[in-house]
Amino acid sequence: RGIIQEMYGLLNSWDLGEQVLSDIYAAWPYIAGLTLLSLVLSLVMVSLFYLVASVIACVILVAVSMVCIFGTGYLWFTFYQLKSQLDQTPPEQLLDETVQNEKAFFIYSIIATIVTVIILLLVLVMRKRVDFVATLFKEAADCLAALPSLYLQPVFSFLQLIIFYSFWILV
């Protein structure tokens, strides 16, 4: 019960919320660019389903694994850099924001590690079922051939994200 109350208090902490919002506001060009990249990649992936379904299944499994591993490694590396920088800084010269950044990267690194382990376990299980996944992709490709309007789904998702980000930034 104490852990739940502490998590609730952490989530309701204005400092944490303010830091997350300021980080998102500072990174909005990257968020917009990555959203556009996700649109392009989703359209390419949908188009490739029909052509190379079994290869796409393997590529997706490998790509997801590599992105998770590198992303988690980068978070831990950044945390290590922040921690070593803070350890060398005299206590009277420490800024609250830098200490909060260290704590935030530590929390992000732990969460990313847990998510990465779960995803890698899922990939390990799915590795043996690549043929089944390829069959599912071929069925999905047949469905796309029968219903070409499904190509609009990534475009609608992109537009919704852009509208959401625009309102968030403006308000």
Backbone as a chain_set.jsonl record, in Angstrom:
{"seq": "RGIIQEMYGLLNSWDLGEQVLSDIYAAWPYIAGLTLLSLVLSLVMVSLFYLVASVIACVILVAVSMVCIFGTGYLWFTFYQLKSQLDQTPPEQLLDETVQNEKAFFIYSIIATIVTVIILLLVLVMRKRVDFVATLFKEAADCLAALPSLYLQPVFSFLQLIIFYSFWILV", "coords": {"N": [[0.819, -1.19, 0.0], [1.99, 1.228, 0.685], [3.785, 1.633, -1.4], [2.105, 2.114, -3.56], [0.913, 4.515, -2.794], [3.186, 6.143, -2.764], [3.902, 6.069, -5.478], [1.63, 7.287, -6.536], [1.907, 9.801, -5.367], [4.304, 10.554, -6.614], [3.499, 10.689, -9.298], [1.717, 12.782, -9.115], [3.333, 14.848, -8.513], [4.301, 18.125, -9.01], [6.749, 19.051, -9.892], [7.839, 16.898, -11.35], [5.895, 16.615, -13.379], [6.089, 19.154, -14.545], [8.713, 19.068, -15.49], [8.582, 16.976, -17.363], [6.723, 18.053, -19.192], [8.14, 20.345, -20.023], [10.318, 19.146, -21.253], [9.037, 17.82, -23.355], [8.002, 20.003, -24.729], [10.368, 21.224, -25.509], [11.332, 19.336, -27.252], [9.633, 19.212, -29.43], [10.037, 19.62, -32.266], [11.502, 17.345, -32.977], [9.688, 15.362, -32.286], [7.635, 15.889, -34.119], [9.012, 15.411, -36.531], [9.67, 12.684, -36.227], [7.115, 11.657, -36.17], [6.273, 12.143, -38.79], [8.154, 10.517, -40.081], [7.283, 8.043, -39.104], [4.838, 7.857, -40.427], [5.674, 7.599, -43.118], [7.207, 5.231, -42.94], [5.226, 3.411, -42.092], [3.491, 3.389, -44.296], [5.233, 2.338, -46.219], [5.754, -0.183, -45.088], [3.186, -1.337, -45.127], [2.829, -1.464, -47.859], [4.814, -3.278, -48.57], [3.986, -5.66, -47.462], [2.625, -7.473, -49.123], [4.506, -8.247, -51.0], [6.939, -9.323, -49.847], [6.42, -11.116, -47.506], [7.426, -13.051, -45.617], [10.068, -12.238, -45.272], [9.673, -9.676, -44.296], [8.561, -10.259, -41.805], [10.765, -11.355, -40.412], [12.511, -9.161, -40.562], [11.11, -7.239, -39.102], [11.091, -8.43, -36.538], [13.866, -8.51, -35.967], [14.522, -5.778, -36.221], [12.933, -4.561, -34.235], [14.035, -5.759, -31.97], [16.71, -4.802, -32.081], [16.349, -1.998, -31.954], [15.174, -1.738, -29.43], [17.245, -2.725, -27.77], [19.41, -0.966, -28.374], [18.215, 1.499, -27.733], [17.686, 1.2, -24.977], [20.297, 0.796, -24.08], [21.4, 3.29, -24.75], [19.933, 4.973, -23.039], [20.841, 4.035, -20.52], [23.566, 4.659, -20.814], [23.46, 7.457, -21.002], [22.417, 8.025, -18.475], [24.573, 7.101, -16.928], [26.574, 8.914, -17.716], [25.454, 11.341, -16.768], [25.366, 10.757, -14.027], [28.097, 10.341, -13.402], [29.04, 12.883, -13.967], [27.647, 14.38, -12.059], [28.718, 13.251, -9.747], [31.288, 14.241, -9.781], [30.924, 16.909, -9.446], [31.0, 19.509, -7.084], [28.902, 19.52, -4.142], [27.714, 22.019, -3.505], [27.521, 23.277, -5.919], [25.638, 22.021, -7.385], [22.76, 21.775, -9.442], [19.215, 21.772, -9.065], [17.706, 20.911, -11.232], [19.499, 19.362, -12.719], [19.969, 17.234, -10.981], [17.381, 16.214, -10.897], [17.157, 15.467, -13.575], [18.978, 13.356, -13.623], [17.676, 11.522, -11.934], [15.343, 11.17, -13.434], [16.343, 10.009, -15.818], [17.311, 7.665, -14.722], [14.941, 6.402, -13.911], [13.656, 6.221, -16.428], [15.481, 4.525, -17.685], [15.254, 2.152, -16.221], [12.56, 1.484, -16.722], [12.682, 1.209, -19.513], [14.44, -0.95, -19.674], [12.926, -3.026, -18.538], [10.771, -3.131, -20.357], [12.221, -3.774, -22.665], [13.251, -6.32, -22.02], [10.849, -7.77, -21.865], [9.925, -7.479, -24.517], [12.039, -8.718, -25.913], [11.762, -11.322, -24.965], [9.263, -11.928, -26.082], [9.956, -11.761, -28.795], [11.756, -13.856, -28.909], [10.03, -16.011, -28.51], [8.366, -15.659, -30.73], [10.147, -16.071, -32.775], [10.273, -18.733, -33.446], [7.94, -19.008, -34.706], [7.857, -17.758, -37.162], [7.098, -18.508, -39.718], [4.354, -18.791, -39.389], [3.69, -16.157, -38.788], [4.421, -15.009, -41.209], [2.49, -16.152, -42.861], [0.247, -14.932, -41.762], [0.814, -12.276, -42.468], [0.621, -12.509, -45.248], [-2.087, -13.047, -45.509], [-3.038, -10.641, -44.519], [-2.091, -8.995, -46.528], [-3.642, -9.891, -48.68], [-6.092, -9.032, -47.749], [-5.657, -6.269, -47.796], [-5.45, -5.944, -50.533], [-8.042, -6.449, -51.256], [-9.378, -4.449, -49.899], [-8.498, -1.519, -50.491], [-8.745, 0.915, -49.209], [-7.735, 0.7, -46.709], [-5.195, 1.621, -46.703], [-5.379, 4.21, -45.984], [-5.455, 4.413, -43.25], [-2.892, 4.762, -41.868], [-2.445, 7.409, -42.682], [-4.612, 8.798, -41.567], [-4.04, 8.351, -38.853], [-1.643, 9.757, -38.674], [-2.548, 12.385, -39.225], [-4.234, 12.765, -37.011], [-2.352, 12.69, -34.932], [-0.79, 14.943, -35.581], [-2.698, 17.001, -35.311], [-3.257, 16.714, -32.575], [-0.703, 17.277, -31.448], [-0.435, 19.904, -32.336], [-2.548, 21.265, -31.008], [-1.682, 20.812, -28.417], [0.741, 22.189, -28.296], [-0.095, 24.794, -28.856], [-1.831, 25.376, -26.769]], "CA": [[0.0, 0.0, 0.0], [2.877, 2.377, 0.729], [4.374, 1.828, -2.727], [1.075, 2.715, -4.411], [0.776, 5.916, -2.395], [4.374, 6.865, -3.216], [3.786, 6.224, -6.928], [0.592, 8.292, -6.74], [2.519, 11.086, -5.035], [5.285, 10.871, -7.656], [2.785, 11.086, -10.501], [1.066, 14.068, -8.875], [4.353, 15.842, -8.209], [4.315, 19.175, -10.028], [8.098, 19.137, -10.456], [7.972, 15.861, -12.371], [5.032, 16.989, -14.499], [6.661, 20.334, -15.196], [9.914, 18.66, -16.214], [8.165, 16.197, -18.531], [6.129, 18.976, -20.16], [9.174, 21.205, -20.612], [11.097, 18.31, -22.171], [8.223, 17.595, -24.556], [7.948, 21.27, -25.461], [11.68, 21.465, -26.117], [11.612, 18.322, -28.279], [8.513, 19.08, -30.364], [10.426, 19.409, -33.673], [11.879, 15.943, -33.139], [8.452, 14.583, -32.237], [6.959, 16.075, -35.411], [9.787, 14.701, -37.55], [9.508, 11.242, -36.044], [5.748, 11.329, -36.567], [6.3, 12.072, -40.254], [8.903, 9.307, -40.423], [6.422, 6.887, -38.84], [3.87, 7.786, -41.524], [6.347, 7.055, -44.304], [7.549, 3.83, -42.691], [4.018, 2.58, -42.052], [3.027, 3.209, -45.675], [6.167, 1.415, -46.876], [5.535, -1.531, -44.546], [1.912, -1.832, -45.644], [3.038, -1.78, -49.273], [5.697, -4.436, -48.707], [3.377, -6.882, -46.932], [2.24, -8.409, -50.172], [5.652, -8.7, -51.777], [7.92, -10.128, -49.123], [5.821, -11.284, -46.183], [8.28, -13.772, -44.669], [11.238, -11.404, -44.985], [9.199, -8.573, -43.449], [8.404, -10.776, -40.444], [12.107, -11.433, -39.816], [13.049, -7.8, -40.441], [10.419, -6.581, -37.985], [11.581, -9.007, -35.287], [15.246, -8.062, -35.746], [14.535, -4.324, -36.035], [12.381, -4.255, -32.908], [15.037, -6.17, -30.98], [17.86, -3.9, -32.122], [15.944, -0.673, -31.47], [14.999, -1.822, -27.974], [18.552, -2.877, -27.127], [20.178, 0.277, -28.506], [17.542, 2.55, -26.975], [17.938, 0.975, -23.556], [21.72, 1.067, -23.856], [21.609, 4.739, -24.801], [19.407, 5.555, -21.799], [21.765, 3.726, -19.43], [24.79, 5.425, -21.053], [23.174, 8.847, -20.632], [22.33, 8.055, -17.012], [25.932, 6.965, -16.398], [27.261, 10.194, -17.932], [24.914, 12.324, -15.821], [25.769, 10.379, -12.675], [29.524, 10.618, -13.211], [29.187, 14.337, -13.957], [27.175, 14.859, -10.755], [29.639, 12.795, -8.711], [32.488, 15.075, -9.822], [30.549, 18.294, -9.148], [30.823, 19.758, -5.646], [27.475, 19.607, -3.791], [27.187, 23.386, -3.49], [27.362, 23.741, -7.296], [24.628, 21.194, -8.052], [21.465, 22.366, -9.763], [18.105, 20.846, -8.846], [17.281, 20.351, -12.515], [20.448, 18.314, -13.096], [19.69, 16.083, -10.117], [16.116, 15.647, -11.366], [17.442, 14.788, -14.84], [19.603, 12.073, -13.304], [16.619, 10.636, -11.437], [14.441, 10.862, -14.549], [16.999, 9.043, -16.703], [17.37, 6.388, -14.015], [13.603, 5.808, -14.013], [13.457, 5.861, -17.836], [16.337, 3.381, -17.997], [14.658, 0.961, -15.613], [11.349, 1.156, -17.482], [13.105, 0.724, -20.833], [15.024, -2.28, -19.501], [11.825, -3.968, -18.332], [10.071, -3.264, -21.639], [13.116, -4.48, -23.589], [13.272, -7.746, -21.657], [9.564, -8.349, -22.277], [9.89, -7.55, -25.982], [12.982, -9.743, -26.355], [11.145, -12.627, -24.702], [8.244, -12.125, -27.115], [10.653, -12.026, -30.06], [12.297, -15.211, -28.804], [8.912, -16.936, -28.733], [7.881, -15.495, -32.105], [11.174, -16.517, -33.711], [9.925, -20.085, -33.882], [6.661, -18.951, -35.418], [7.998, -16.794, -38.253], [6.286, -18.975, -40.847], [2.971, -18.453, -39.076], [3.58, -14.705, -38.935], [4.457, -14.739, -42.65], [1.16, -16.497, -43.368], [-0.654, -13.852, -41.333], [1.095, -11.111, -43.303], [0.068, -12.757, -46.584], [-3.534, -12.844, -45.378], [-3.244, -9.196, -44.399], [-1.875, -8.424, -47.861], [-4.841, -10.186, -49.464], [-7.131, -8.13, -47.236], [-5.358, -4.938, -48.333], [-5.771, -5.936, -51.963], [-9.5, -6.398, -51.366], [-9.843, -3.186, -49.308], [-7.386, -0.565, -50.588], [-8.93, 2.081, -48.339], [-6.976, 0.497, -45.476], [-3.968, 2.409, -46.79], [-5.63, 5.534, -45.41], [-5.343, 4.375, -41.796], [-1.702, 5.492, -41.388], [-2.597, 8.845, -42.949], [-5.51, 9.323, -40.537], [-3.293, 8.369, -37.588], [-0.699, 10.872, -38.774], [-3.296, 13.639, -39.085], [-4.673, 12.879, -35.627], [-1.199, 13.057, -34.114], [-0.419, 16.332, -35.878], [-3.707, 17.859, -34.674], [-3.029, 16.63, -31.135], [0.51, 18.03, -31.122], [-0.691, 21.328, -32.576], [-3.33, 21.788, -29.89], [-0.876, 20.756, -27.204], [1.728, 23.268, -28.342], [-0.775, 26.085, -28.829], [-2.5, 25.596, -25.491]], "C": [[0.864, 1.256, 0.0], [3.488, 2.682, -0.626], [3.376, 2.515, -3.643], [0.912, 4.192, -4.075], [1.983, 6.738, -2.837], [4.348, 7.078, -4.725], [2.745, 7.29, -7.262], [1.145, 9.683, -6.447], [3.532, 11.524, -6.078], [4.594, 11.359, -8.918], [2.104, 12.44, -10.341], [2.06, 15.173, -8.523], [4.425, 16.864, -9.34], [5.69, 19.277, -10.673], [8.289, 18.12, -11.57], [7.137, 16.212, -13.591], [5.581, 18.173, -15.27], [7.894, 19.963, -16.015], [9.55, 17.883, -17.476], [7.588, 17.12, -19.596], [7.173, 19.888, -20.796], [10.054, 20.413, -21.569], [10.337, 18.064, -23.469], [8.158, 18.872, -25.385], [9.275, 21.546, -26.164], [11.943, 20.518, -27.285], [10.53, 18.235, -29.344], [8.955, 18.973, -31.816], [10.832, 17.958, -33.948], [10.646, 15.05, -33.15], [7.714, 14.688, -33.562], [7.695, 15.329, -36.521], [9.644, 13.197, -37.445], [8.096, 10.791, -36.383], [5.648, 11.218, -38.081], [7.048, 10.823, -40.724], [8.058, 8.06, -40.187], [5.351, 6.737, -39.908], [4.503, 7.134, -42.745], [6.665, 5.576, -44.103], [6.32, 2.933, -42.66], [3.458, 2.362, -43.451], [3.935, 2.246, -46.439], [5.931, -0.011, -46.391], [4.232, -2.13, -45.066], [2.067, -2.229, -47.107], [3.874, -3.039, -49.455], [5.093, -5.741, -48.195], [3.133, -7.913, -48.023], [3.459, -9.019, -50.848], [6.554, -9.676, -51.026], [7.471, -10.352, -47.676], [6.763, -11.981, -45.205], [9.52, -12.958, -44.306], [10.844, -10.253, -44.062], [9.053, -9.044, -42.006], [9.755, -10.843, -39.738], [12.692, -10.044, -39.59], [12.408, -7.079, -39.259], [10.939, -7.113, -36.655], [12.997, -8.52, -34.971], [15.285, -6.562, -35.459], [14.013, -3.934, -34.654], [13.392, -4.615, -31.825], [16.195, -5.183, -30.921], [17.506, -2.513, -31.579], [15.782, -0.688, -29.953], [16.344, -1.898, -27.257], [19.349, -1.576, -27.195], [19.536, 1.421, -27.723], [17.787, 2.422, -25.485], [19.398, 1.246, -23.217], [22.025, 2.554, -23.844], [21.093, 5.415, -23.527], [20.346, 5.288, -20.623], [23.07, 4.498, -19.582], [24.598, 6.886, -20.647], [23.076, 8.991, -19.119], [23.723, 7.981, -16.396], [26.714, 8.269, -16.565], [26.778, 11.254, -16.947], [25.389, 12.033, -14.402], [27.242, 10.681, -12.437], [29.789, 12.126, -13.188], [28.752, 14.904, -12.602], [28.118, 14.441, -9.634], [30.897, 13.655, -8.654], [32.2, 16.538, -9.47], [30.416, 18.467, -7.639], [29.339, 19.975, -5.316], [26.907, 21.02, -3.826], [26.977, 23.948, -4.893], [26.297, 22.954, -8.058], [23.346, 21.979, -8.293], [20.377, 21.321, -9.548], [17.685, 20.167, -10.141], [18.209, 19.219, -12.955], [20.228, 17.063, -12.264], [18.388, 15.414, -10.55], [16.299, 14.941, -12.703], [18.075, 13.428, -14.593], [18.551, 11.077, -12.826], [15.682, 10.221, -12.567], [15.072, 9.836, -15.483], [17.142, 7.685, -16.036], [16.026, 5.667, -14.119], [13.328, 5.366, -15.445], [14.265, 4.619, -18.199], [15.766, 2.093, -17.424], [13.421, 0.531, -16.39], [11.717, 0.594, -18.846], [13.714, -0.669, -20.74], [13.933, -3.323, -19.334], [11.084, -4.207, -19.639], [10.925, -4.039, -22.639], [13.168, -5.966, -23.284], [11.977, -8.423, -22.09], [9.509, -8.505, -23.788], [10.849, -8.614, -26.497], [12.459, -11.146, -26.08], [10.061, -12.93, -25.73], [8.878, -12.437, -28.466], [11.23, -13.433, -30.051], [11.212, -16.254, -29.045], [8.453, -16.868, -30.187], [8.891, -15.971, -33.148], [10.835, -17.889, -34.276], [8.641, -20.106, -34.701], [6.701, -17.953, -36.581], [7.16, -17.215, -39.452], [4.813, -18.64, -40.628], [2.735, -16.953, -39.244], [3.591, -14.323, -40.412], [3.112, -15.064, -43.287], [0.146, -15.421, -42.985], [-0.439, -12.597, -42.166], [0.543, -11.292, -44.711], [-1.447, -12.586, -46.572], [-3.859, -11.356, -45.266], [-3.053, -8.511, -45.747], [-3.066, -8.695, -48.766], [-5.994, -9.281, -49.041], [-6.913, -6.714, -47.767], [-5.671, -4.848, -49.818], [-7.276, -5.823, -52.159], [-10.06, -5.061, -50.863], [-8.722, -2.145, -49.358], [-7.55, 0.675, -49.705], [-8.208, 1.909, -47.001], [-5.631, 1.223, -45.505], [-4.149, 3.795, -46.175], [-5.45, 5.564, -43.893], [-4.068, 5.049, -41.292], [-1.803, 7.0, -41.61], [-3.505, 9.474, -41.898], [-4.814, 9.377, -39.178], [-2.316, 9.533, -37.557], [-1.417, 12.205, -38.569], [-3.776, 13.841, -37.652], [-3.517, 13.285, -34.718], [-0.785, 14.508, -34.341], [-1.409, 17.303, -35.233], [-3.506, 17.878, -33.162], [-1.807, 17.447, -30.724], [0.291, 19.527, -31.3], [-1.483, 21.941, -31.433], [-2.508, 21.834, -28.615], [0.11, 21.924, -27.162], [1.053, 24.631, -28.221], [-1.413, 26.388, -27.485], [-1.496, 25.531, -24.412]], "O": [[0.5, 2.251, -0.627], [3.69, 3.846, -0.972], [3.747, 3.397, -4.418], [0.786, 5.025, -4.973], [1.836, 7.892, -3.238], [4.728, 8.146, -5.205], [2.951, 8.102, -8.164], [0.883, 10.63, -7.188], [3.626, 12.708, -6.401], [5.037, 12.324, -9.542], [1.932, 13.167, -11.319], [1.661, 16.309, -8.265], [4.592, 16.494, -10.502], [5.795, 19.557, -11.867], [8.842, 18.446, -12.621], [7.619, 16.116, -14.72], [5.545, 18.196, -16.5], [8.094, 20.487, -17.111], [10.138, 18.103, -18.535], [7.921, 16.99, -20.774], [7.094, 20.174, -21.991], [10.492, 20.945, -22.588], [10.92, 18.094, -24.552], [8.249, 18.822, -26.612], [9.294, 22.047, -27.288], [12.689, 20.856, -28.204], [10.507, 17.265, -30.102], [8.285, 18.271, -32.574], [10.542, 17.413, -35.013], [10.567, 14.097, -33.925], [7.22, 13.685, -34.077], [7.064, 14.685, -37.359], [9.511, 12.51, -38.458], [7.897, 9.663, -36.836], [5.01, 10.301, -38.597], [6.616, 10.153, -41.662], [8.107, 7.12, -40.98], [4.987, 5.616, -40.265], [3.928, 6.219, -43.335], [6.421, 4.76, -44.992], [6.369, 1.806, -43.153], [2.998, 1.265, -43.765], [3.452, 1.428, -47.221], [5.911, -0.945, -47.193], [4.188, -3.312, -45.408], [1.494, -3.227, -47.542], [3.656, -3.79, -50.406], [5.631, -6.816, -48.463], [3.414, -9.098, -47.84], [3.437, -10.191, -51.226], [6.884, -10.743, -51.543], [8.08, -9.832, -46.741], [6.887, -11.538, -44.063], [9.97, -12.987, -43.161], [11.594, -9.897, -43.152], [9.387, -8.305, -41.08], [9.872, -10.428, -38.585], [13.297, -9.781, -38.551], [13.092, -6.388, -38.504], [11.201, -6.333, -35.739], [13.289, -8.158, -33.831], [15.998, -6.121, -34.558], [14.589, -3.075, -33.986], [13.581, -3.859, -30.872], [16.613, -4.775, -29.838], [18.283, -1.923, -30.828], [16.206, 0.245, -29.272], [16.558, -1.216, -26.255], [19.902, -1.133, -26.189], [20.241, 2.226, -27.116], [18.064, 3.411, -24.805], [19.701, 1.854, -22.19], [22.815, 3.025, -23.027], [21.736, 6.322, -22.998], [20.622, 6.185, -19.826], [23.633, 4.951, -18.585], [25.476, 7.48, -20.02], [23.584, 9.953, -18.544], [24.026, 8.71, -15.451], [27.434, 8.681, -15.656], [27.583, 11.979, -16.361], [25.769, 12.944, -13.666], [27.603, 11.218, -11.39], [30.67, 12.589, -12.464], [29.404, 15.797, -12.061], [28.303, 15.186, -8.672], [31.509, 13.786, -7.594], [33.124, 17.313, -9.225], [29.777, 17.646, -6.982], [28.603, 20.548, -6.119], [25.733, 21.201, -4.147], [26.327, 24.981, -5.052], [26.078, 23.195, -9.245], [22.909, 22.752, -7.44], [20.581, 20.136, -9.812], [17.347, 18.983, -10.146], [17.745, 18.221, -13.507], [20.294, 15.951, -12.786], [18.298, 14.187, -10.569], [15.661, 13.916, -12.946], [17.748, 12.455, -15.273], [18.536, 9.925, -13.26], [15.274, 9.062, -12.649], [14.403, 8.89, -15.899], [17.098, 6.658, -16.713], [15.98, 4.466, -14.383], [12.824, 4.265, -15.666], [13.786, 3.759, -18.938], [15.797, 1.053, -18.082], [13.252, -0.652, -16.686], [11.129, -0.392, -19.29], [13.52, -1.486, -21.64], [14.01, -4.397, -19.93], [10.798, -5.351, -19.993], [10.405, -4.873, -23.381], [13.133, -6.787, -24.2], [12.006, -9.531, -22.626], [9.091, -9.549, -24.288], [10.509, -9.345, -27.427], [12.686, -12.059, -26.873], [9.949, -14.063, -26.199], [8.382, -13.292, -29.2], [11.197, -14.127, -31.067], [11.451, -17.263, -29.708], [8.181, -17.897, -30.805], [8.516, -16.244, -34.288], [11.086, -18.167, -35.449], [8.306, -21.118, -35.317], [5.675, -17.372, -36.934], [6.577, -16.369, -40.13], [4.11, -18.253, -41.562], [1.707, -16.533, -39.776], [2.863, -13.422, -40.828], [2.645, -14.331, -44.159], [-0.707, -15.047, -43.79], [-1.402, -11.924, -42.532], [0.05, -10.335, -45.308], [-2.023, -12.044, -47.516], [-4.833, -10.876, -45.847], [-3.765, -7.562, -46.074], [-3.464, -7.824, -49.541], [-6.775, -8.823, -49.875], [-7.869, -6.035, -48.143], [-6.105, -3.804, -50.306], [-7.74, -5.186, -53.104], [-11.094, -4.597, -51.345], [-8.061, -1.917, -48.345], [-6.584, 1.404, -49.482], [-8.082, 2.868, -46.24], [-5.002, 1.419, -44.465], [-3.166, 4.474, -45.879], [-5.306, 6.64, -43.313], [-4.146, 5.848, -40.359], [-1.294, 7.78, -40.804], [-3.212, 10.557, -41.391], [-4.981, 10.343, -38.433], [-2.177, 10.211, -36.54], [-0.94, 13.057, -37.82], [-3.732, 14.956, -37.133], [-3.684, 14.126, -33.834], [-0.465, 15.219, -33.388], [-1.0, 18.318, -34.669], [-3.577, 18.937, -32.538], [-1.865, 18.219, -29.767], [0.779, 20.328, -30.502], [-1.135, 23.014, -30.939], [-2.618, 22.773, -27.827], [0.289, 22.562, -26.125], [1.575, 25.525, -27.554], [-1.522, 27.554, -27.104], [-1.838, 25.689, -23.24]]}, "num_chains": 1, "name": "protein.A"}
